[in-house]
Amino acid sequence: MVVSEFGGPEQLRLDEVADPVAGPGQVRVAVHAAGVNPVDAGNRADGDWAGLRVPCILGYDIAGVIDSVGPGVTSLAPGDRVMAMTHFPDGAGGYAEFTVTDAALVAPIGPATSFTDAAATPVAAGTASLVLARLGLPAGSRLLVLGASGGVGLFLLQLAAAAGIVTIGVGRPVRHAQMSDLGAVACIDYTREDVASRALTLAGGGPVDAIADLVGGKLAQAALAALRPGGQIAAIATPELDLDPLLDANISFHGVLITDDGARTRMLAGLLERRALRSVVSRVLPLSDAAEAHRMVEGGQADGKIVLDVANG
Ligand SMILES: NC(=O)c1ccc[n+]([C@@H]2O[C@H](COP(=O)([O-])OP(=O)(O)OC[C@H]3O[C@@H](n4cnc5c(N)ncnc54)[C@H](OP(=O)(O)O)[C@@H]3O)[C@@H](O)[C@H]2O)c1
C-alpha cells in the first residue's frame, strides 16, 4: 500500500513493488496483520517529521512470520511467528506483504496470540507503558486518564491496574463499560460532565496524583483543578497548557514520545500470551481498505484499534 504523494487518505494505493531484502542484522517478515495508528495518518499527510520520502509504505505495527533472515541473525529463523514495532520514526513499511526490520526490534509471539491482537499492540501499548514509566507512580496512586477509551488509553488502564494504580478514565459513555472492564475504577463522560470537579468526587475522592493526557488540546488545562500540588502530567499529544499554574503548584510535566524498543515489545508479547494484557480490536479491514481505516482514525471513529488484514487482504 504505497503513498506516492503526501496528502489525504486517497493517496494510499495498492501497488506492486520489489520485495525488500534483509540486510545484516535484519529479518524479512511476511506480514499477516498491520496495526493502524494515528501517527500513520499524520505521516500520510506529511512525512517530513518522520523523515519519510515518497514513494513510501506506512505502518509501524506488524505481526507475521519470519520469511528470511539477514547475515548475522541467529536469534530468529524462518517460520517464527513474530510481532514488531519497526524502526521509528523513519522506518515504517508495515502496510505490505513483506517488510524488513531490525532483528533486535522483533518479538516472538506465542501460539495463544493471534496476529490481529499482536499487530494492534506494539505502538499503543508501548506508549502506555512509557507514560507509566515516566510517571513512576506507586501503587495506590490516583491517575486521571484523558482519552482512556482510545487505543493507547485502553492499554494504559490495564497496565496501571496491574501496578495497583487507581485510574479514573475519561471518555464517551458508550465506552465506559469497556473502560471499567479493562481496569478503570471510575469513568467520566467528557461530553456532559465537568472533568475536574467530577474527578475530585470519584474513586475515593480528592485530588489526583497525576494526569495522563492522551488527547492533547485544551483538556489538560480544564482537568488541572483536579491535580494535587506537586503532581505530574504526562502528555503524548500536544496540550494547550498555561505554564503559570504548573509553576505555582510545583507540577512536573512530561512530554512523552515513543521510541522503538525491542525489549519493550518482547515484554508486551509476553503479557499478551499470558492474557495479562488484552488488545481491543474494533475492526479488521483488508489491506486494500487502508484509506478507509485512516478516515476512521482521523474521524475519531476507531473505538479501539483498527488492524489491516494483509494475509487475506
Ligand atoms: N507521543 C507518542 O509517542 C504517541 C504515541 C501514540 C499515540 N500518540 C497520539 O496520542 C493520541 C491518542 O492516540 P490513540 O492511538 O489512543 O488514538 P485513538 O485510538 O484515536 O483515541 C483517541 C482518544 O481521544 C479521545 N478524545 C477525542 N476527543 C476528545 C475530547 N474532546 N475529550 C476527551 N477525549 C477525547 C477519544 O475518546 P472517545 O472516543 O471516548 O471520544 C479516544 O479515547 C493521538 O493524537 C496520537 O497521535 C502519541
The ligand as a MOL file (V3000), in Angstrom:
LIG
                    3D

  0  0  0     0  0            999 V3000
M  V30 BEGIN CTAB
M  V30 COUNTS 48 52 0 0 0
M  V30 BEGIN ATOM
M  V30 1 N 3.6730 10.6990 21.7910 0
M  V30 2 C 3.5990 9.4500 21.3690 0
M  V30 3 O 4.5830 8.7150 21.3780 0
M  V30 4 C 2.2830 8.9210 20.8730 0
M  V30 5 C 2.0980 7.5480 20.7100 0
M  V30 6 C 0.8430 7.0680 20.3170 0
M  V30 7 C -0.1920 7.9800 20.0700 0
M  V30 8 N 0.0480 9.3180 20.1970 0 CHG=1
M  V30 9 C -1.0250 10.3080 19.9810 0
M  V30 10 O -1.8980 10.1670 21.0740 0
M  V30 11 C -3.2320 10.3850 20.6750 0
M  V30 12 C -4.0820 9.1700 21.0620 0
M  V30 13 O -3.6590 8.0410 20.3330 0
M  V30 14 P -4.6260 6.7660 20.2430 0
M  V30 15 O -3.9460 5.7710 19.4020 0
M  V30 16 O -5.0910 6.3740 21.5950 0 CHG=-1
M  V30 17 O -5.8570 7.4180 19.4180 0
M  V30 18 P -7.3730 6.9320 19.2970 0
M  V30 19 O -7.4520 5.4510 19.4560 0
M  V30 20 O -7.9010 7.5430 18.0670 0
M  V30 21 O -8.0920 7.5550 20.5730 0
M  V30 22 C -8.4210 8.9120 20.6500 0
M  V30 23 C -8.9850 9.1760 22.0290 0
M  V30 24 O -9.2180 10.5860 22.1610 0
M  V30 25 C -10.4490 10.7490 22.8470 0
M  V30 26 N -10.9960 12.0680 22.5760 0
M  V30 27 C -11.1720 12.6520 21.3820 0
M  V30 28 N -11.6760 13.8840 21.5530 0
M  V30 29 C -11.8180 14.0670 22.8870 0
M  V30 30 C -12.2630 15.1350 23.6900 0
M  V30 31 N -12.6770 16.2800 23.1520 0
M  V30 32 N -12.2730 14.9780 25.0180 0
M  V30 33 C -11.8410 13.8230 25.5720 0
M  V30 34 N -11.3890 12.7660 24.8680 0
M  V30 35 C -11.3830 12.9050 23.5480 0
M  V30 36 C -11.3090 9.6430 22.3420 0
M  V30 37 O -12.3530 9.4330 23.2580 0
M  V30 38 P -13.8360 8.9960 22.8090 0
M  V30 39 O -13.6790 8.0140 21.6750 0
M  V30 40 O -14.4280 8.3910 24.0210 0
M  V30 41 O -14.4980 10.2580 22.3510 0
M  V30 42 C -10.3020 8.4940 22.3140 0
M  V30 43 O -10.1950 7.9360 23.5950 0
M  V30 44 C -3.1700 10.6730 19.1680 0
M  V30 45 O -3.1150 12.0750 19.0000 0
M  V30 46 C -1.8610 10.0580 18.7490 0
M  V30 47 O -1.3050 10.6890 17.5980 0
M  V30 48 C 1.2440 9.8110 20.5930 0
M  V30 END ATOM
M  V30 BEGIN BOND
M  V30 1 1 1 2
M  V30 2 2 2 3
M  V30 3 1 2 4
M  V30 4 1 4 5
M  V30 5 2 4 48
M  V30 6 2 5 6
M  V30 7 1 6 7
M  V30 8 2 7 8
M  V30 9 1 8 9
M  V30 10 1 8 48
M  V30 11 1 9 10
M  V30 12 1 9 46
M  V30 13 1 10 11
M  V30 14 1 11 12
M  V30 15 1 11 44
M  V30 16 1 12 13
M  V30 17 1 13 14
M  V30 18 2 14 15
M  V30 19 1 14 16
M  V30 20 1 14 17
M  V30 21 1 17 18
M  V30 22 2 18 19
M  V30 23 1 18 20
M  V30 24 1 18 21
M  V30 25 1 21 22
M  V30 26 1 22 23
M  V30 27 1 23 24
M  V30 28 1 23 42
M  V30 29 1 24 25
M  V30 30 1 25 26
M  V30 31 1 25 36
M  V30 32 1 26 27
M  V30 33 1 26 35
M  V30 34 2 27 28
M  V30 35 1 28 29
M  V30 36 1 29 30
M  V30 37 2 29 35
M  V30 38 1 30 31
M  V30 39 2 30 32
M  V30 40 1 32 33
M  V30 41 2 33 34
M  V30 42 1 34 35
M  V30 43 1 36 37
M  V30 44 1 36 42
M  V30 45 1 37 38
M  V30 46 2 38 39
M  V30 47 1 38 40
M  V30 48 1 38 41
M  V30 49 1 42 43
M  V30 50 1 44 45
M  V30 51 1 44 46
M  V30 52 1 46 47
M  V30 END BOND
M  V30 END CTAB
M  END
